[in-house]
Amino acid sequence: MKVAFWSDFRKEGGVTGTLAAVSAVCALQYHKDIAINSNHLSDHSIQDCFGKTPFSEKKERAQYCYCYGEPEYFRMLWEGCRPVKPPKIKCQLMEGLYLLYPPDLLEPSLFRETVPKEMLSFLDVTAEHHSATSQALEEADIVAVFLPQNMAAIRIFFERYSSLIPKSIFFISNYRRSYKRKAGCSPAQFVRNFSIESHRVGTIPHNEDFAEAYEEGKMEHFIRDNLSCTPKNRNYSFMHQLFAAAEMILRSKEGEAH
């Protein structure tokens, strides 16, 4: 099953970090094998979340994001010591989690077609309004949409992307229960206002420990340390929602989200 993780809101989505966390939960808690890929190259990639690059050294870096199809994307892809005939897998990020080489000009699909059918295929999709975004969303079986906690912004999204709604599941990113402004949106309000089944709506709560793990490349450690945490643990609510997110995706694989 092909799942596109995507947000149309650049500063609100937190897509890469959430993809990494949900993937780790799927691998460790539900014993799934997952192939991860991206349709863009950026200064904070999925492998950074798992400490597979020098990102964790906290050196100052140039901010960049190049989308599939752009000349800079292919320049960086091939100048990054990519083998002439690369293997399917770039590296294993952790148990059950495999990072694929980004697609190049010779590949018609942004999801690598060589991924075995029994594996989940997760794609980190750029928020840039680019042909690479449209292609990824079209190819995906399921689109995991990340939205801000703002009713007006969500309404605009539904107006712009009505065609995606049938195959989408939705997450309110950086969710805070204490957000009481009229512009805010809770899962219950979301379901009521947009007539979406409740099992297709979740939240990704704001969590400082998660944010730190994301920045420092310690995603696996964070998930492992909190996988069996109790309600007394300050990360319990966050982990509970990650489990719910993973289950939403796995249910979708079984055809229950439609």
Secondary structure, DSSP 4 states (H G I P E B T S, - for coil): -EEEEE-S-TTT--HHHHHHHHHHHHHHTS---EEEEESEEESS-HHHHTT-SGGGG-------EEETTSHHHHHHHHHS---SS--SEEEEEETTEEEEPPP-TT-S-SS-TTS-TTSEEEEE---S-SHHHHHHHHH-SEEEEEE-S-HHHHHHHHHH-GGGGGGEEEEEEEE-TT--STT---HHHHHHHHT--GGGEEEEE--HHHHHHHHHT-HHHHHHHHTT--TTSTTHHHHHHHHHHHHHHHHHHTT---
